[in-house]
Amino acid sequence: YGQGIGEEYQPSLSKRRVWALDPIDGTKGFLRGRELGGQYCIALALIEDGEVQVSCLGCPNLPLPSTESTKVIPYGAWSENEVKDDTSNSSNGLFSSSRGCLFVAVRGGGCYEIPLHILEQCLLGHTAAENSIADLPWKRLHVTANDGTAKLKHEATFCLGVERGFSDPKGTVLEIARVIHGPDALIVDDDGITDIKNSLRLDGQGKYGLLARGDAEYFLRLPKDGYVDWVWDVAAGFLCLNEAGGKMSDVNGNAIDFSDIGKGRKAKLPDHVKGIFGSNGGTFHDELVRAYAEVNGSDD
């Protein structure tokens, strides 16, 4: 985290510019190991005068869309065949053809995704000489349509953190799912742990990338009372989701406020932000806020 202010800085002329970097967002996913589906990312965002302008999420172990590992539990775990293929093709590069994604967003310019193995080949000079990074097959992302034409609200997929003791210590998210999905929303696994039937669990801000490309519709982060998020845990994912047509808010539906970031080197969101909701927007987001209010018994 730091302010990009050079020697020529003049307070009356320059913008308040802050780079927010989390070099390993999803530390426990990183430690869990890639073959077990551990997810993490490098999250970077540029904030100018309280507005997130540019962001990127580099997710080395995130499965590419519609690949085999997007359908397994735990999410992203490697199959035996993938482990064998990775070992036999280790000389071809760092990234396989089935996982590793980079999400890039520019305020007002959209959110895009590219497989890391394609980007790697370009940077190593293994593509046509005339091809620049701009010529690569970047895919513009769009969240799941929020008008009910693609999915209904009770069919929405929740995308949640693995560490429930941090992201949902009171079990509120499970109750919200019950309100939205109905009485059959929850299941109990072989270890006796209750979870949301239609959900994905992974570490790091790669969750916002999944929402941005339409693999899920709901993200909730409800840490313990008094906890306030650091900007590097939110800003990069915020812009990726917004530029794909989604929405992020606090639990009461209020927009996330970055206006104080950088003032006096402030690096946390405002104290009144009690949790984070992300969604594909529209009536889906309204339903998320309504369900929280019903479960919580108040509007805070």
Buried (B, 14 or more C-beta within 10 A) or exposed (E): BEEBBEEEEEEEEBBBBBBBBBEBBBBBBBEBEBBEBBBBBBBBBBBBBBEBBBBBBBBBBBBBBEBBBBEEEBBBBBEEEBEEBBEEEEEBBEBBBBBBBBBBBBBEEBBBBBBBBBBBBBEEEEBEEEEEEEEBEBEEBBBBBBEEEEBEBBEBBBBBBBBBEBBBBBEBBBBBBBBBBEEEBBEEEEEEEEBBEBBBBBBBBBBBBBBBBBBBBBBBBBBEEEBEBEBBBBBBBBBBBBBBBBBBBBBBBEEBEBEBBBEEEBBBBBEEBBBBBBBBBBBBBBBBBBBBBEBBEEEE
